[in-house]
Amino acid sequence: MQAGTEGAARTYEVRTYGCQMNVHDSERLSGLLEDAGYVRAAEGDTPDVVVFNTCAVRENADNRLYGNLGHLRPIKMAREGMQIAVGGCLAQKDQGEIVRRAPWVDVVFGTHNVGSLPVLLERARIAQEAQVEIKESLETFPSTLPSRRESAYAAWVAISVGCNNTCTFCIVPSLRGKEKDRRPGDILGEVRTLVDQGVLEITLLGQNVNTYGVEFGDRLAFGKLLRACGDIEGLERVRFTSPHPAAFTDDVIAAMAETPNVMHQLHMPLQSGSDRVLKAMRRSYRSERYLGIIERVRAAMPDAAISTDIIVGFPGETEEDFQQTLDVVRQSRFANAFTFQYSIRPGTPAATMEDQVPKAVVQERYERLVALQEEISWEENKKQVGRTLEVLVAEGEGRKDDATHRLSGRAADNRLVHLAAAGAAEARPGDMVTVEVTYAAPHHLVADKVLSVRRTRAGDAWEARQAAPQRGSAVSLGMPTVGRPAPPPVEPSACSAV
């Protein structure tokens, strides 16, 4: 066991930035550290080890990291034996630059060698010098590593890592590498293990989740995987993120419609409704194909809730291009959309393109897009009033629950629902509550009529975890929620970033 300065076990904290893949990696980092004898720091305590799991997608990612490192410098100088590690996409990109700019950092590791962290920390401690280890290809698939999951009732399951696309706005493929697929048996084995531990809901993860199978030559593998998840007893909800429109096939739609535990919820990044801009982005589909997918999904599943990612102000975008995006948004009737203002990301082809759109123009277009989507989201949510929904009660989804005396959770279509606690007093996170929707807002539903509560194995697992609580909590910044604790503002899903 790693000993602290007074013989006690050394404590740690993992700070996570970015997409779901980073969140998944952070659960592995926590598991590795605890496997090596570290203990999670209690909230408010200064840990012996701070690990930054970084994102390189957003324009201010560097400033955010170095600002936080600067804040920690005096704390580290005053605490003997404290260590700081930096991993993730920004570490993969900047490598030795991190130690040059912040020489008080002890360990830098990349996206391909997450499993090296405990060894690198020990090397840095013994050698009394920074350890920088960046692998250029995947060393160990993250899902084979120990894990400390944040939720007792919902879990991420990575089915692939890396990306074979070359979108001009995205730096992720150069940092995560080419797509690597897990074998179906390994994935289903992990899902069964999670279900045995009480998990009711899993989300299949991949940079382009629906290209799963490309490495072993089966283009129908993803649809088969969804159907196989339907055969796992005790698994009540299956989700996935994020698919790529160019590879989205009808067999996947059929699998979603015909497999009872696969939710009628789809996050499908659009990025732009202009074919000219899509071509400049190297997105290998056009608006007609995208709308065709939406139409076929709704034909098979009329109740499907569809969300998306959209970038405003990509280099060369004209007012006409932007109007085409608005047209696609009107036709698609998204339940919600993650909207982003394009910002230059060094290392991407788009960064050096001509005709960068002025910031003021981008801002004005962004505001128009948000206003339109808010209107659509509210109209779509109003259609839910009077409907009966089954809600998976979550922990932390409703930030005002204490003040409003409500519980919160996710409906099958992933809509956020706040429900009357009085009618569901015995419900625990992980339990299922059947409700009638009584009010709709653009970003959530309210259900003051609680019809029934179904206590579940997942609720039992949550209760058991509370009876033997882990110390402290991880810091998670920018994690889209799927039936789990709600974070601060959402980042793009998977690699669909600006």
C-alpha positions in Angstrom: 0.0 0.0 0.0 1.2 3.5 -0.8 2.1 5.2 2.5 1.4 8.9 3.2 3.7 11.2 5.0 2.6 9.9 8.4 2.3 6.2 7.5 -1.3 6.4 6.4 -2.5 5.4 2.9 -1.8 8.1 0.3 -4.9 9.9 -0.9 -5.8 10.9 -4.5 -8.2 13.1 -6.5 -9.0 12.8 -10.2 -10.2 15.9 -12.1 -11.9 15.1 -15.3 -12.4 17.4 -18.4 -14.2 16.6 -21.6 -16.1 13.8 -23.2 -17.6 10.5 -22.0 -14.4 8.6 -23.1 -12.4 10.7 -20.6 -15.0 10.0 -17.9 -14.6 6.3 -18.6 -10.8 6.6 -18.4 -11.1 8.5 -15.1 -13.1 5.7 -13.6 -10.2 3.4 -14.7 -7.6 5.8 -13.2 -9.4 5.8 -9.9 -9.6 2.0 -10.0 -5.9 1.7 -10.7 -4.9 4.0 -7.9 -7.1 2.2 -5.4 -5.8 -1.1 -6.6 -2.3 0.2 -5.9 -3.3 1.2 -2.3 -4.4 4.8 -2.7 -7.5 6.1 -1.0 -9.8 8.7 -2.5 -9.4 12.1 -0.7 -12.3 13.3 1.4 -14.1 16.3 0.0 -12.3 19.5 1.1 -9.1 17.7 2.0 -5.8 18.3 0.1 -4.9 15.0 -1.6 -1.4 13.5 -1.8 -1.9 12.9 -5.6 -3.9 15.1 -8.0 -4.5 13.7 -11.5 -5.8 15.9 -14.3 -7.5 13.9 -17.1 -7.5 16.5 -19.8 -9.3 17.4 -23.0 -7.7 19.1 -26.0 -10.9 19.8 -27.9 -11.8 23.3 -26.7 -9.8 26.5 -27.5 -9.2 27.3 -23.8 -8.2 23.8 -22.8 -4.5 24.8 -22.4 -5.3 27.9 -20.3 -7.7 25.9 -18.1 -5.1 23.3 -17.4 -2.1 25.6 -16.7 -4.3 27.9 -14.6 -5.2 25.0 -12.4 -1.6 23.8 -12.3 -0.5 27.3 -11.3 -3.1 27.3 -8.5 -1.7 24.0 -7.2 1.9 25.0 -7.2 2.1 26.8 -3.8 -0.1 24.0 -2.3 2.4 21.4 -3.5 5.4 23.4 -2.3 3.9 23.5 1.2 2.9 19.8 1.3 5.8 17.3 1.4 5.4 14.3 -0.9 2.4 15.7 -2.9 2.4 14.7 -6.6 0.6 16.0 -9.7 0.0 13.9 -12.8 -1.4 15.1 -16.1 -3.0 12.6 -18.6 -5.5 12.6 -21.4 -5.7 14.2 -24.8 -3.9 17.5 -23.9 -1.0 15.4 -22.4 -0.9 13.3 -25.6 -0.7 16.5 -27.6 1.7 18.7 -25.6 3.8 15.9 -24.1 7.1 17.3 -22.7 5.8 20.9 -23.1 3.7 20.4 -19.9 6.8 19.8 -17.7 8.6 22.7 -19.4 5.7 25.1 -18.6 4.9 23.6 -15.2 8.1 22.0 -13.9 6.3 21.1 -10.6 4.3 18.4 -12.5 5.5 14.9 -11.6 4.0 12.7 -14.2 2.7 13.2 -17.8 1.0 10.2 -19.5 -1.0 9.9 -22.7 -4.3 8.4 -23.9 -2.7 5.1 -24.9 -1.0 4.2 -21.5 -3.6 5.0 -18.8 -2.5 1.8 -17.0 1.0 3.2 -16.4 0.0 5.9 -13.9 0.8 4.1 -10.6 4.2 2.9 -11.8 5.0 6.4 -13.1 4.0 8.0 -9.8 6.4 5.6 -8.0 9.2 6.2 -10.4 8.8 10.0 -10.0 8.8 9.6 -6.2 12.0 7.5 -6.2 13.9 9.4 -8.9 12.8 12.8 -7.6 12.2 14.0 -11.2 9.3 14.2 -13.7 8.3 11.1 -15.6 6.9 11.7 -19.1 5.7 8.6 -20.9 3.6 9.0 -24.1 2.8 6.0 -26.2 1.9 6.3 -29.9 -0.4 3.4 -30.0 -2.8 1.8 -27.5 -1.0 -0.2 -24.8 -4.0 -1.8 -23.0 -7.7 -1.4 -23.8 -9.0 0.8 -20.9 -11.9 -1.5 -20.1 -9.5 -4.3 -19.0 -8.2 -2.1 -16.2 -9.6 -1.9 -12.7 -12.4 0.6 -12.3 -14.1 2.7 -9.6 -17.5 3.6 -11.0 -19.2 6.8 -10.0 -22.7 5.2 -10.2 -24.1 2.1 -8.6 -26.9 1.9 -11.2 -25.6 3.2 -14.6 -22.3 2.5 -16.3 -20.2 3.3 -19.4 -18.9 0.4 -21.5 -16.4 1.2 -24.2 -16.7 -0.9 -27.3 -14.0 0.9 -29.2 -11.4 3.6 -29.0 -9.9 5.9 -31.6 -11.4 7.2 -34.8 -10.7 6.6 -38.6 -12.3 9.9 -39.7 -10.5 13.1 -40.6 -13.0 15.9 -39.7 -11.1 19.1 -40.2 -12.3 20.7 -36.9 -11.3 17.7 -34.7 -8.0 16.9 -33.1 -9.1 13.7 -31.4 -8.1 11.1 -34.1 -4.5 12.3 -33.9 -4.6 11.9 -30.1 -6.7 8.8 -29.7 -5.3 7.0 -32.8 -7.0 4.7 -35.3 -10.1 2.8 -34.2 -9.5 -0.3 -32.1 -12.5 -2.6 -31.5 -13.1 -4.9 -28.6 -14.3 -8.4 -29.3 -18.1 -8.8 -28.7 -17.6 -11.5 -26.1 -15.4 -9.2 -24.0 -18.0 -6.4 -24.2 -20.9 -8.7 -23.3 -18.9 -10.2 -20.5 -18.3 -6.8 -19.0 -22.0 -5.9 -19.3 -23.0 -9.1 -17.6 -20.6 -8.4 -14.7 -22.0 -4.9 -14.3 -25.6 -6.2 -14.2 -24.5 -8.8 -11.6 -23.3 -5.8 -9.5 -26.7 -4.1 -9.8 -26.3 -1.9 -12.8 -29.6 -1.4 -14.7 -28.5 0.9 -17.5 -25.4 0.8 -19.7 -24.2 3.2 -22.3 -22.0 1.8 -25.1 -19.2 4.2 -25.9 -17.1 4.8 -29.0 -15.7 7.8 -30.8 -17.9 6.6 -33.7 -19.8 3.9 -31.9 -21.7 2.6 -35.0 -18.5 1.9 -37.0 -17.8 -0.9 -34.4 -16.7 -4.0 -36.2 -14.5 -2.3 -38.8 -11.4 -3.8 -37.3 -12.6 -7.3 -37.7 -14.5 -6.8 -40.9 -18.2 -7.0 -39.8 -20.1 -3.9 -40.8 -23.3 -5.3 -39.1 -21.5 -5.9 -35.8 -23.0 -2.9 -33.9 -26.6 -3.9 -34.6 -25.7 -7.5 -33.6 -24.2 -6.1 -30.3 -27.4 -4.1 -29.5 -29.5 -7.3 -30.0 -27.1 -9.3 -27.9 -27.5 -6.8 -25.1 -31.3 -7.5 -25.3 -30.6 -11.1 -24.2 -28.9 -10.1 -20.9 -31.4 -10.7 -18.1 -31.6 -7.8 -15.6 -30.3 -5.2 -18.1 -33.2 -2.7 -18.4 -31.8 0.1 -20.4 -29.2 0.3 -23.2 -28.0 3.5 -24.8 -25.1 4.4 -27.1 -23.1 7.4 -28.1 -22.1 8.8 -30.4 -22.9 7.4 -33.9 -21.7 8.9 -37.2 -24.4 9.7 -39.8 -22.3 8.4 -42.6 -22.1 4.9 -41.1 -25.6 4.8 -39.6 -27.4 1.8 -41.3 -30.9 0.5 -41.3 -30.0 -2.7 -39.4 -29.1 -0.5 -36.4 -32.5 1.2 -36.6 -34.2 -2.2 -36.7 -32.1 -3.4 -33.7 -33.2 -0.3 -31.8 -36.8 -0.8 -32.6 -36.9 -4.5 -32.0 -34.8 -4.9 -28.9 -36.9 -4.0 -25.8 -34.1 -2.7 -23.6 -32.5 -0.5 -26.2 -33.9 3.0 -25.6 -35.7 5.0 -28.3 -33.1 7.8 -27.9 -30.5 8.8 -30.4 -27.7 11.4 -30.2 -26.8 12.0 -33.9 -24.2 14.8 -34.5 -25.2 17.1 -37.4 -22.5 19.8 -37.1 -23.9 21.8 -40.0 -27.0 21.7 -42.3 -25.0 23.2 -45.2 -23.7 20.6 -47.7 -20.9 23.0 -48.6 -19.8 23.4 -45.0 -20.1 19.6 -44.4 -17.8 19.0 -47.3 -15.3 21.6 -45.8 -15.6 19.8 -42.5 -14.9 16.4 -44.3 -18.1 15.1 -42.9 -18.9 12.2 -45.3 -22.7 12.7 -45.5 -25.0 15.5 -46.7 -28.1 17.1 -45.2 -30.4 14.9 -47.4 -28.9 11.7 -46.0 -29.1 13.1 -42.4 -32.7 14.0 -42.7 -33.4 10.6 -44.3 -32.0 8.8 -41.2 -34.1 11.0 -38.9 -37.2 10.1 -41.0 -36.5 6.3 -40.9 -35.8 6.4 -37.2 -39.1 8.1 -36.5 -40.9 5.8 -38.9 -39.6 2.8 -36.9 -39.9 4.5 -33.4 -42.4 7.4 -33.4 -41.6 8.1 -29.8 -37.8 8.5 -30.4 -36.1 11.5 -28.8 -33.3 12.7 -31.1 -30.5 15.1 -30.0 -27.5 16.5 -31.9 -24.3 18.6 -31.9 -24.1 21.7 -34.1 -21.1 24.0 -34.8 -21.8 27.6 -35.7 -19.3 29.8 -37.5 -17.1 27.2 -39.2 -14.6 28.9 -41.5 -16.3 30.1 -44.7 -19.8 29.7 -43.3 -22.1 32.3 -45.0 -25.5 33.5 -43.9 -27.0 31.2 -46.5 -25.1 28.2 -45.1 -26.4 29.1 -41.6 -29.9 29.4 -42.9 -29.6 25.8 -44.2 -28.6 24.7 -40.7 -31.7 26.4 -39.3 -33.8 24.6 -41.9 -32.4 21.2 -41.0 -33.0 22.0 -37.3 -36.7 22.9 -38.0 -37.2 19.7 -40.0 -35.4 17.4 -37.5 -37.3 18.6 -34.4 -34.5 17.7 -32.0 -35.4 17.1 -28.4 -32.3 19.1 -27.6 -29.0 20.2 -29.2 -25.5 20.8 -27.9 -24.6 24.0 -29.8 -21.0 25.3 -30.1 -19.3 28.4 -31.5 -16.4 27.4 -33.7 -13.1 28.2 -32.2 -9.6 27.7 -33.8 -7.9 24.6 -32.5 -4.2 24.5 -33.3 -3.2 21.2 -35.0 -6.5 20.9 -37.0 -6.8 21.7 -40.8 -9.6 24.1 -40.1 -7.3 26.3 -38.0 -5.5 27.5 -41.1 -8.5 27.8 -43.4 -9.2 31.2 -44.9 -12.4 33.1 -44.3 -12.5 32.7 -40.5 -15.9 34.1 -39.4 -15.7 37.2 -37.2 -16.5 36.5 -33.5 -19.5 39.0 -33.5 -21.1 37.2 -36.5 -20.6 33.8 -34.9 -22.1 35.0 -31.6 -25.2 36.5 -33.3 -25.8 33.3 -35.3 -25.3 31.2 -32.3 -27.9 33.2 -30.4 -30.4 32.7 -33.2 -29.8 28.9 -33.3 -30.2 28.6 -29.5 -33.4 30.5 -29.6 -34.8 28.3 -32.4 -33.8 25.1 -30.6 -35.2 26.3 -27.3 -38.5 26.9 -29.0 -38.5 23.5 -30.6 -37.4 21.7 -27.4 -40.2 23.3 -25.4 -42.8 22.4 -28.0 -41.6 18.8 -28.1 -41.6 18.6 -24.3 -45.1 20.0 -24.1 -46.2 16.9 -26.1 -45.1 14.8 -23.0 -47.6 16.4 -20.7 -50.2 13.8 -19.6 -48.0 10.9 -20.7 -47.1 8.1 -18.3 -43.3 7.6 -18.0 -41.0 5.3 -16.1 -38.2 7.3 -14.5 -34.9 5.9 -13.3 -34.2 7.9 -10.2 -30.7 9.4 -10.3 -28.3 11.0 -7.8 -27.4 14.6 -8.5 -29.5 15.2 -11.6 -31.6 17.9 -10.0 -29.4 20.6 -8.5 -32.4 22.3 -6.8 -34.1 19.1 -5.5 -33.4 19.9 -1.9 -35.1 23.3 -2.2 -38.0 22.0 -4.4 -38.5 18.8 -2.4 -38.3 16.7 -5.6 -36.4 13.7 -6.9 -35.0 13.7 -10.4 -34.1 11.1 -13.0 -34.3 10.2 -16.6 -37.2 8.8 -18.7 -36.5 6.1 -21.2 -35.9 8.7 -23.9 -33.3 10.4 -21.7 -35.5 13.4 -20.9 -34.8 14.9 -17.4 -37.8 14.5 -15.1 -38.3 16.2 -11.7 -40.9 14.3 -9.7 -42.7 14.9 -6.4 -40.7 13.4 -3.6 -43.8 13.1 -1.4 -45.2 10.4 -3.7 -42.0 8.5 -4.0 -40.5 8.9 -0.5 -39.2 5.3 -0.5 -37.5 5.6 -3.9 -33.7 5.4 -4.0 -31.3 6.3 -6.8 -31.5 3.3 -9.1 -35.2 2.6 -8.4 -37.9 3.0 -11.1 -40.8 5.4 -10.5 -43.9 5.5 -12.8 -45.2 9.1 -13.1 -47.6 11.3 -15.1 -46.0 14.4 -16.6 -47.8 17.5 -15.4 -45.6 20.4 -16.7 -43.0 20.9 -19.4 -40.1 23.3 -19.7 -37.5 23.5 -22.5 -34.9 21.4 -20.7 -36.9 19.3 -18.3 -40.3 17.8 -17.4 -42.1 17.9 -14.0 -44.3 15.0 -12.8 -46.4 15.8 -9.7 -48.4 12.6 -10.1 -46.4 9.6 -8.9 -48.3 6.4 -9.8 -45.9 3.7 -8.5 -42.4 3.0 -7.2 -40.5 -0.2 -8.2 -37.6 -0.9 -6.0 -34.7 -2.5 -7.9 -31.4 -4.4 -7.5 -29.8 -1.1 -8.6 -31.4 0.7 -5.7 -30.2 -2.1 -3.4 -26.7 -1.6 -4.8 -26.9 2.1 -4.2 -28.1 1.6 -0.6 -25.3 -0.9 0.0 -22.7 1.6 -1.2 -24.2 4.2 1.1 -23.9 1.8 4.0 -20.1 1.5 3.3 -19.4 4.9 1.9 -16.2 5.7 -0.1 -14.4 8.8 1.1 -14.7 12.0 -1.0 -15.8 12.4 -4.5 -14.2 12.9 -7.9 -14.3 16.2 -9.7 -16.0 15.9 -13.1 -16.3 18.8 -15.5 -18.3 18.5 -18.6 -19.8 15.0 -18.5 -23.1 14.5 -20.4 -25.5 12.7 -18.1 -27.0 9.3 -18.6 -28.8 8.5 -15.4 -26.0 9.6 -13.2 -24.8 12.6 -11.1 -25.2 15.8 -13.1 -22.1 17.8 -13.8 -21.4 21.5 -14.7 -21.9 22.6 -18.3 -21.9 19.9 -20.9 -19.1 19.4 -23.4 -19.5 17.8 -26.8 -20.2 14.1 -26.9 -17.4 11.8 -27.9 -15.3 13.6 -30.6 -18.0 15.9 -31.9 -16.2 19.0 -30.7 -15.1 22.4 -31.9 
